[in-house]
Amino acid sequence: MSDVLHVTGLTRRFGAVVANDDVTLRVRPGEVVGLLGHNGAGKTTLVSQVVGLLRPDAGTIRVGGTDAVAHPAAARRHVALQPQAQAPIDGLTPRTAIELAGRVRGLSARRARAAAEELADELDIRPWLDRRALPEGRGLSGGIRRLTAFAMTVVAPTPLLVLDEPTNDIDASRRRLLWEAVRRRGDAGAGVLLVTHNVTEAERIVDELVVLDRGRVVASGSPTRLRGTQDTDLRLELQLPPDGAADVLDGPPVTVLRTVRAGRRVLLTVPAGQAAAAVTWATSLRDAGRVDGYSLAPATLEDAYLALTSPADDAAPSAATDQEPARV
Amino acid sequence: MSETRTALPSRPAPVQVSQGSTYRTLLRWQVASIGPFLPLVVIIQALLAGGIIVGFGFLIPDIDPATALFLSTGAPTVLLLTIGLVIVPQGVARARTDGTFNYMRSLPIARPLLLAAEMTVWLLIALPSVAVGVLVARLRYDLTFSFDWPVLVLAALLVTLMATAVGYAIAVSLQPMLAQLVTQVLVFFVLLFSPITFPAAQLPTWFQNLHDVLPARPGADLLRAGLASQTFEASGRDLLVLAVWCVLGVAVTLRALVRRG
């Protein structure tokens, strides 16, 4: 089966900042590919090039077999994008907005009406379906607007769905509905490129993951492969006191498979067999006042993700990670 | 007919919609989103018409019928230019800032249709200005107009399209903040420094020559000829100048809509 999205060697600069640096990735039909990365990692820049809002400096983008760099208008007919910014629905009700988006995406008037009804139930937004969105964020909450924007994107079957942070502002129960809706679109044959920094939730529905860091692909593969450890491994999370030093980690009495420092948190991946030893050690650290607290849980993808994207050398923090050149 | 259904769902296909259908959908989208502001736009037009026809009248003591006619037949042009050169670019600048502009550009549509739909909506909003202007002039000065309908319709359409296209072009060519600033300056230029509500002969010669190639004076004179055909005459040259500005505005806008950053 041919890819619905095939990106090779994609490079895009903004002045001195390289927002996308030789990025290669693919999305097959029926596949949900998560694109992970910190703010400013280049995710939105990548998406903007796929839909023809930005022109790449180098590299190729093929969308459904069409060269998206040479023929952006033709390529756009294969793509539905939910951008990170809110969709323009001021003056509209979610129902009208979804129907209009369906019409633009080729549904008949009758089919568009039915699709709006189905999506209202699928995303549990029926109480707001006929409430008008007003300017300055009045009328509808940010979460309902975001769900409406999602519905506008998926209203018609489209070969490639590109969702840029679709769960922002959405409450936990409807986030779950949205993830399920994304998975359903994939199972129905659409390729999905899912841009998110919600690693833990995305892990459950993605087939493949691509991790971007400072414009480069630093890892890709299935969640299991990226986790890189046994499913049985555990994560020992130590919460350091405000002025705590990481030297508490010197000479731990357990086998540490991976260490990630994230702010005042230190995440250690340890084998399941050493759970008791890990707890004993962590308790002693807490009693000695060297950590504020600890927790022991199954290792997650987030640990692997943080390990991949945290600066390798703390002594030389990169300026690029703090910049946000990718807003379009 | 036998039913041939496969177990696998059919793969989603690329969007196939006729341009006419897309245009109608975009038009509905535009009308629906501008809808809540429409009463405000109509009130602003009425106030502007009153302000120009009644207010400018105060500047001229013992206004004679000829001057009143000139003032009144210029007022609709001021209204159309204000909408096209000020309200339109401010809306576009806002759309660029809040992401609407790029959202619409990422849809599976021919991007020129975005401009077509938007210009249609502005035509619908702006054209009643001409009627409002005529009505206010009748009430205030008890004037009788002599309409030349073909010229009037052509002039009103062309002035509105030109102002909307140029306004759009300004908004997509400049940074949103700068575009807002330029439109503020344009209001003053249109209201006070363009021979729309007063005869061009009152200006220095070099400024008259400049106004021969700018769109304001030709637009005003053309519309005037449509409203009071017994007093004023339409000129082919004015029509040409307007058309050139119209094409220029549309070309710059289309380029910005299609262009990738």
Contacts between the chains, C-beta under 8 A, distances in Angstrom:
chain1	res1	chain2	res2	distance
A	29	B	11	5.8
A	48	B	102	7.9
A	48	B	261	7.9
A	51	B	106	4.4
A	52	B	105	7.8
A	52	B	106	7.5
A	52	B	260	5.9
A	53	B	102	5.5
A	53	B	105	6.3
A	53	B	106	6.3
A	53	B	260	6.3
A	53	B	261	6.6
A	54	B	260	5.6
A	54	B	261	5.1
A	55	B	260	4.0
A	55	B	261	7.0
A	64	B	14	6.3
A	72	B	260	6.7
A	73	B	110	6.7
A	73	B	111	7.4
A	76	B	106	7.0
A	76	B	107	7.4
A	76	B	108	4.9
A	76	B	109	8.0
A	77	B	14	4.2
A	77	B	15	4.5
A	77	B	16	7.5
A	77	B	108	4.4
A	78	B	14	4.7
A	78	B	15	7.8
A	78	B	108	7.9
A	79	B	106	7.9
A	79	B	108	7.1
A	80	B	108	7.6
A	81	B	106	4.7
A	83	B	99	6.4
A	83	B	102	6.9
A	83	B	103	6.0
A	83	B	106	6.7
A	85	B	98	6.9
A	85	B	99	3.0
A	85	B	102	7.5
A	85	B	103	7.0
A	86	B	98	7.5
A	86	B	99	6.8
A	87	B	103	5.8
A	88	B	33	6.7
A	88	B	95	7.3
A	88	B	98	7.5
A	88	B	99	7.6
A	88	B	100	3.8
A	88	B	103	5.6
A	88	B	104	7.1
A	89	B	33	7.8
A	90	B	33	5.9
A	90	B	36	7.8
A	91	B	32	5.5
A	91	B	33	3.9
A	91	B	34	6.8
A	91	B	35	5.3
A	91	B	36	5.0
A	91	B	37	7.9
A	92	B	29	7.7
A	92	B	32	5.3
A	92	B	33	6.2
A	96	B	32	6.1
A	100	B	25	5.9
A	100	B	28	6.3
A	100	B	29	5.0
A	100	B	32	7.6
A	103	B	17	7.8
A	103	B	21	7.3
A	103	B	25	4.3
A	104	B	15	7.9
A	104	B	17	7.1
A	104	B	22	6.4
A	104	B	25	5.4
A	104	B	26	7.4
A	104	B	29	8.0
A	104	B	107	5.5
A	104	B	108	7.0
A	104	B	109	6.3
A	105	B	15	5.3
A	105	B	17	7.7
A	105	B	108	6.4
A	106	B	15	4.5
A	106	B	16	5.7
A	106	B	17	4.7
A	106	B	108	7.9
A	132	B	36	7.8
A	134	B	36	6.9
A	135	B	36	7.5
A	156	B	12	8.0
A	156	B	15	7.3
A	157	B	12	3.6
A	157	B	13	7.4
A	158	B	12	5.2
A	158	B	14	7.9
A	158	B	15	7.2
A	159	B	11	7.0
A	159	B	12	4.9
A	159	B	13	7.1
A	159	B	14	6.3
A	188	B	9	5.1
A	188	B	12	7.4
A	189	B	8	7.7
A	189	B	9	5.5
A	189	B	10	7.2
A	189	B	11	4.5
A	189	B	12	5.8
A	190	B	12	5.2
A	328	B	102	6.4
A	328	B	261	7.0
